[in-house]
């Protein structure tokens, strides 16, 4: 198995197209054609993690956070990022980061938190914009069924709980080929009229290249007329954060103790206890102050997240309880999830869970 085959499985789970623009995801170090000797899964890639990979004969590190976040202008080992990258390169170890691509899919970071807390009726908290596109093309009437079927097989036409969705309009197409043309129907130099079907299908943006390749392969015309537009509609399965319900209403203080136990945290920084009970819970793994307003709009009683600053707690304004459980703590189970996922996909290959604790925050 080569690196590319492993990363293909990861991108089935979390397409890189849904990562945030500021992020740096994908294969950061190494050659995608390298034969894999072992896979080590970690939350962060540090020098100690590279050492662990060497010890365990793993030449591919799957990391949640990217070790290279901003551009590197040199590789001299002057900081932990450069030292880590240098050590990986010297030992022929590839590094792949999944980060916000996994944050923004339904079965990702925030779903892990929801499942850990036993939430039901889960929904995306902040749907990502621009994830749904529409393809419109024009095809001879006799070829419409075949082309439409192939577009469906490529993943087009899925809307919520429905698939094979399309809109079709019959009409008349006209064209005239020049002396260099080779028309499928009609003669070059002559105006031709053809009964055609306008086919429109929606699709998720990460399959655009695949869908256009399918269109060109299965369309009978020499020149294919088509247009792709981005829709304002939201895909309710793509976006950051989640909101769900507890199976039963819980006393607020008992709920916070419950969270401490389930998320394995020693303490929780929280805003004023403005609600005596909790039913609806919003979660956002990692830094989540930007989600406070969305959590309020969703009617959440509490937002569980991390990296809240002093003034962020004021913005609770007694409308919601803000609970900061720590950045590492909110994402700690992600590596276990990835190991389980890859182990099911690659049944004859060892996928190793890193035992290195990479949390840089220490508590007394």
Order of alpha helices (4+ residues) and beta strands (2+ residues): alpha-beta-beta-alpha-beta-alpha-beta-alpha-alpha-beta-beta-alpha-beta-beta-alpha-beta-beta-alpha-beta-beta-alpha-beta-alpha-beta-alpha-alpha-beta
